[in-house]
Amino acid sequence: MKLKHSKYKNTGILFELLTRQLTSDTIAGNRPKSLDILKKYFNSKTELLKEYKIYHTIATKKFNSESKANILIDTLTEAFKKLNKGKLRREKYNLIKEIKNTYNVTNFFNSKINNYKIMASIYNLLEDKNITPNSLLKSKITLLENITGEKSVKKQKKSVMESLKNSDKNTRLLTYKVLLEKFNNKYKGLADNQKTLLKEYVNCVSNSPALKTYINEEIKSVKRSITSYSKKVTDKAISIKLTETRDLIKPLCKKSSVHDDNVINLLNYYELVNELKSIHG
């Protein structure tokens, strides 16, 4: 089911993207403007914080029965109705305006949201006045399934970065700080190109299109290097294998996201190129 809804108006998504930007700015050593925005619009005096708490509770609370899940949704729907809608609209309007004035909105809103379907369903349930009965029903079913965990889903291994994104902001910041402080020591056995790739992977957590572009450019470079070395080796069998390996290396397509496997594969390609360089110069 593809849900129609705007990231621009979704308080849960706005908060998530701002905390990601805070992490990214902190890692890059830039002044975290997003921290000022968060303090300004998500504090104890704002309706936005009250609304975010409703989003967060619906998205994360778990019950083992549908009746309890229904009570949770009904209770929080009533809590949402009691918010000062005029004040909430003004705060959200000013928040979006400040985001547009501070960041490149295309990059800011282009990040993949792991729980997008849940956040979209919450928005549709609470805020979409023009939603059709069928869409409203689908949104509520999605939320009930998320709260009770009853939907049968294939278990997928979460990537390291996805797990970090789903953590609270303090956990993420602490994790990234430790990563950066220990990076050179922990990865001292890696070559410079491998270290650079890992740093890009961490720094681009809030900008996956930029990371994908970087990886695809590196893939092109690796393919060129392998082509060059395949012509230098004297062993014909090795030359053929290198050509076959080069042909297996594919860039990321437009619709795909960057996952751990993509980074690991590129690290291995670097290892091959670095080994060839040490032998053939």
C-alpha positions as CSV (number, residue, x, y, z in Angstrom):
1,M,0.0,0.0,0.0
2,K,1.4,3.4,-1.0
3,L,0.2,6.1,1.3
4,K,-0.2,9.7,-0.1
5,H,1.0,12.3,2.4
6,S,3.4,15.1,2.7
7,K,6.7,14.8,4.7
8,Y,6.6,18.6,5.1
9,K,3.5,18.5,7.4
10,N,4.3,15.3,9.3
11,T,5.6,16.3,12.8
12,G,7.1,12.9,13.5
13,I,9.1,13.0,10.3
14,L,10.2,16.7,10.8
15,F,11.5,15.8,14.2
16,E,13.4,12.7,12.9
17,L,15.0,14.7,10.1
18,L,16.1,17.5,12.4
19,T,17.7,15.0,14.8
20,R,19.5,13.4,11.9
21,Q,20.7,16.8,10.8
22,L,21.9,17.5,14.3
23,T,24.0,14.3,14.2
24,S,25.4,15.0,10.8
25,D,26.4,18.6,11.7
26,T,28.0,17.5,15.0
27,I,30.1,14.8,13.2
28,A,31.2,17.3,10.5
29,G,32.3,19.8,13.2
30,N,29.7,22.4,12.0
31,R,27.6,24.5,14.3
32,P,24.4,22.4,14.7
33,K,21.7,24.9,13.6
34,S,19.2,22.1,13.9
35,L,19.7,22.1,17.7
36,D,18.5,25.7,17.9
37,I,15.5,24.8,15.8
38,L,14.7,21.8,18.0
39,K,14.9,23.9,21.1
40,K,12.7,26.6,19.6
41,Y,9.9,24.5,18.3
42,F,10.0,21.3,20.4
43,N,10.0,22.6,24.0
44,S,7.5,22.3,26.9
45,K,5.6,25.4,25.8
46,T,4.9,24.3,22.2
47,E,2.0,22.4,20.7
48,L,4.5,20.8,18.4
49,L,6.1,18.9,21.2
50,K,2.7,17.7,22.4
51,E,1.9,16.5,18.9
52,Y,5.3,14.8,18.5
53,K,4.7,12.9,21.8
54,I,1.5,11.6,20.4
55,Y,3.2,10.5,17.1
56,H,6.1,8.9,19.1
57,T,3.8,7.0,21.4
58,I,1.6,5.6,18.6
59,A,4.7,4.6,16.6
60,T,6.6,2.9,19.5
61,K,4.1,1.6,22.0
62,K,3.5,-2.2,21.9
63,F,0.5,-4.2,23.2
64,N,-0.2,-7.9,22.8
65,S,-3.9,-7.4,22.1
66,E,-5.9,-5.5,19.5
67,S,-8.4,-4.2,22.1
68,K,-5.6,-2.5,24.0
69,A,-4.1,-1.2,20.8
70,N,-7.5,0.3,19.9
71,I,-7.8,2.0,23.3
72,L,-4.3,3.5,22.8
73,I,-5.2,4.9,19.3
74,D,-8.6,6.2,20.5
75,T,-7.0,7.8,23.6
76,L,-4.2,9.5,21.7
77,T,-6.7,10.6,18.9
78,E,-8.7,12.4,21.6
79,A,-5.5,13.9,23.0
80,F,-4.7,15.3,19.5
81,K,-8.2,16.8,19.3
82,K,-7.5,18.8,22.4
83,L,-4.4,20.5,21.0
84,N,-4.6,24.2,20.2
85,K,-4.9,23.8,16.4
86,G,-4.4,27.5,15.6
87,K,-1.2,27.6,17.6
88,L,-0.1,24.2,16.2
89,R,-0.6,25.4,12.6
90,R,1.4,28.6,13.2
91,E,4.3,26.7,14.9
92,K,4.4,24.2,12.1
93,Y,4.3,26.9,9.4
94,N,7.2,28.8,11.0
95,L,9.1,25.5,11.6
96,I,8.9,24.5,7.9
97,K,9.8,28.1,6.9
98,E,12.9,28.1,9.1
99,I,13.9,24.7,7.7
100,K,13.6,26.0,4.1
101,N,15.7,29.1,5.0
102,T,18.4,27.0,6.8
103,Y,18.8,23.9,4.6
104,N,18.6,22.7,1.0
105,V,15.1,21.3,1.3
106,T,15.6,18.8,-1.5
107,N,18.5,17.1,0.4
108,F,16.8,17.6,3.8
109,F,13.6,15.8,2.8
110,N,15.2,13.3,0.5
111,S,16.4,11.0,3.3
112,K,14.8,7.6,3.5
113,I,12.5,7.3,6.6
114,N,12.6,3.7,7.9
115,N,9.2,3.9,9.6
116,Y,7.7,6.1,6.8
117,K,4.5,4.0,6.5
118,I,3.8,4.2,10.2
119,M,4.4,8.0,10.3
120,A,2.2,8.5,7.2
121,S,-0.5,6.4,8.8
122,I,-0.5,8.4,12.0
123,Y,-0.7,11.6,9.9
124,N,-3.6,10.3,7.9
125,L,-5.4,9.2,11.1
126,L,-4.9,12.4,13.0
127,E,-4.6,15.3,10.5
128,D,-5.8,14.5,7.0
129,K,-9.3,16.0,6.8
130,N,-9.8,14.9,3.2
131,I,-8.9,11.2,3.7
132,T,-11.3,8.7,2.2
133,P,-12.9,6.0,4.5
134,N,-10.9,3.3,2.7
135,S,-7.6,5.1,3.3
136,L,-8.5,5.8,6.9
137,L,-9.2,2.1,7.4
138,K,-5.9,1.0,5.9
139,S,-4.0,3.5,8.0
140,K,-5.6,2.3,11.2
141,I,-5.0,-1.4,10.3
142,T,-1.3,-0.5,9.6
143,L,-1.0,1.1,13.1
144,L,-2.8,-1.8,14.8
145,E,-0.5,-4.3,13.2
146,N,2.5,-2.2,14.2
147,I,1.3,-1.9,17.8
148,T,0.4,-5.6,18.2
149,G,3.1,-7.1,16.0
150,E,0.6,-9.4,14.5
151,K,1.4,-8.9,10.8
152,S,3.5,-11.6,9.3
153,V,6.6,-10.1,8.0
154,K,9.8,-11.6,6.7
155,K,12.6,-11.0,9.2
156,Q,15.3,-8.9,7.7
157,K,18.7,-8.2,9.2
158,K,18.9,-4.5,10.1
159,S,21.9,-2.6,9.0
160,V,24.1,-0.9,11.5
161,M,23.1,2.5,10.3
162,E,19.4,1.7,10.3
163,S,19.7,0.6,13.9
164,L,21.4,3.8,14.9
165,K,18.8,5.9,13.1
166,N,16.1,4.2,15.1
167,S,17.8,5.0,18.4
168,D,17.0,8.2,20.4
169,K,19.2,11.2,19.5
170,N,21.4,11.1,22.6
171,T,22.3,7.4,21.9
172,R,23.1,8.3,18.3
173,L,25.3,11.3,19.2
174,L,27.2,9.3,21.8
175,T,27.7,6.4,19.4
176,Y,29.0,8.7,16.6
177,K,31.3,10.5,19.1
178,V,32.8,7.2,20.2
179,L,33.1,6.1,16.6
180,L,35.0,9.2,15.6
181,E,37.3,9.2,18.6
182,K,38.2,5.6,18.2
183,F,38.2,5.6,14.4
184,N,41.9,5.9,13.6
185,N,42.9,3.4,16.3
186,K,40.2,0.9,15.5
187,Y,40.8,0.9,11.7
188,K,44.5,1.5,11.7
189,G,45.0,-1.6,9.5
190,L,42.8,-0.1,6.7
191,A,44.1,1.7,3.7
192,D,43.3,5.4,3.3
193,N,40.6,4.8,0.6
194,Q,38.9,2.3,3.0
195,K,39.0,4.8,5.9
196,T,37.6,7.6,3.7
197,L,34.7,5.4,2.6
198,L,33.8,4.5,6.2
199,K,34.0,8.2,7.2
200,E,31.7,9.1,4.3
201,Y,29.3,6.4,5.4
202,V,29.0,7.9,8.9
203,N,29.0,11.6,7.8
204,C,26.3,11.1,5.1
205,V,23.8,9.5,7.4
206,S,21.3,12.3,6.7
207,N,22.1,12.5,3.0
208,S,21.9,9.2,1.3
209,P,21.7,10.6,-2.3
210,A,25.1,12.2,-1.7
211,L,26.5,9.0,-0.3
212,K,25.1,7.0,-3.3
213,T,26.8,9.4,-5.7
214,Y,30.1,9.1,-3.8
215,I,29.9,5.3,-3.9
216,N,29.1,5.1,-7.6
217,E,32.0,7.4,-8.4
218,E,34.3,5.2,-6.4
219,I,32.9,2.1,-8.2
220,K,33.8,3.7,-11.5
221,S,37.3,4.4,-10.2
222,V,37.7,0.8,-9.0
223,K,36.6,-0.6,-12.3
224,R,39.1,1.6,-14.2
225,S,41.9,0.4,-11.8
226,I,41.0,-3.3,-12.3
227,T,40.9,-2.8,-16.0
228,S,44.3,-1.2,-16.0
229,Y,45.9,-4.0,-13.8
230,S,44.3,-6.8,-15.8
231,K,46.4,-5.6,-18.7
232,K,49.6,-5.5,-16.7
233,V,49.5,-9.0,-15.1
234,T,51.4,-11.6,-17.1
235,D,49.3,-14.6,-15.9
236,K,46.5,-14.9,-18.5
237,A,44.2,-16.8,-16.0
238,I,44.5,-14.0,-13.5
239,S,43.9,-11.4,-16.2
240,I,40.6,-13.2,-17.2
241,K,39.5,-13.4,-13.5
242,L,40.1,-9.7,-13.0
243,T,38.1,-8.9,-16.1
244,E,35.3,-11.1,-14.8
245,T,35.4,-9.4,-11.4
246,R,35.3,-5.9,-13.0
247,D,32.2,-6.9,-15.0
248,L,30.4,-8.1,-11.8
249,I,30.9,-4.7,-10.1
250,K,27.7,-2.7,-10.7
251,P,26.8,0.8,-9.6
252,L,23.8,1.4,-7.4
253,C,20.6,2.1,-9.3
254,K,18.5,5.2,-8.8
255,K,15.8,3.6,-6.7
256,S,18.1,1.6,-4.3
257,S,19.3,2.8,-0.9
258,V,22.8,2.4,0.5
259,H,23.2,-0.6,2.8
260,D,26.0,-2.1,4.8
261,D,26.5,-4.8,2.1
262,N,27.3,-2.1,-0.5
263,V,29.9,-0.5,1.7
264,I,31.4,-3.9,2.6
265,N,31.6,-4.9,-1.1
266,L,33.4,-1.6,-2.0
267,L,35.8,-2.2,0.9
268,N,36.6,-5.6,-0.6
269,Y,37.1,-4.0,-4.0
270,Y,39.5,-1.5,-2.5
271,E,41.4,-4.4,-0.9
272,L,41.8,-6.1,-4.3
273,V,43.0,-2.8,-6.0
274,N,45.4,-2.1,-3.1
275,E,46.8,-5.6,-3.3
276,L,47.3,-5.2,-7.1
277,K,48.9,-1.8,-6.6
278,S,51.4,-3.3,-4.1
279,I,52.4,-6.0,-6.6
280,H,52.4,-4.1,-9.9
281,G,52.8,-0.5,-8.7
